Amino acid sequence: MNFTFFNVTFDALYLGLGLTLLWFPRQWLRYGAFRRSARAARSWAPNRDREPGDLSVWLGEETAKMRNWVDFFRALAGGAAIGGTLIPTVAALTASRSDPQALRLLFGLKVGIFLVGLMVQTIRPEERVSLFAPIFYLQGLAFGLLGYKAALLALSLAWVANAVLPSAGVLLTVFGFLEILAGVFFGQPKRECLVAGGLALLPVLASVMFRRRLAQFTKRTKIIAGPSSSRG
């Protein structure tokens, strides 16, 4: 079922699918079958112990977590439905190219949907509000914004660079800039490239602004992975 609002056409099926996938909080995956998968992931043992102060992202450890892959593929599918770039025939929101006002509204709606989804994945109310680095979610989202060529290039280069990067926050920063460069290289619209890169940078900026450290979750411990905070 389709409906139109200010000359922007909404596909109810794709819109509902996209919002469900993008706005689904990761922490809900702790239950049921995903909880059992998480226990299996915790049995993964690295070939070295993490040194004190080591905040780096270990690729082998992260890829062993089922919830990371769920994050990646749901963001990819949701981003494809909302972004309309990965699969041109699948788009939750469309507008005529001859209507600049509708195109601006369309762009604003897409950005708003992605921002809400990112906030849901990044902000976690626990004993106190903490900020999480949604690495796999953002990498999956890149495919819906930039297409598979640019997203795959940015993702690959980011993980190669990760071998020498000190934390998840730095990884997100590098990935954000790589998204912009790869998107421009493959001829994607500049503002789409800036949105993709900006989304990756937002958790890092929020960490600095609110003086809360970005965290990644490994086994049963929280690994602080962002800039220093006076709160410790």
PyMOL commands that set and color helices and strands:
alter all, ss='L'
color gray80, all
select helices_A, chain A and resi 12-23+26-30+32-42+59-63+66-83+100-122+135-146+148-164+168-185+190-209
alter helices_A, ss='H'
color red, helices_A
select strands_A, chain A and resi 2-5+8-11+93-95+123-125+129-132+214-218+221-224
alter strands_A, ss='S'
color yellow, strands_A
deselect
rebuild
show_as cartoon
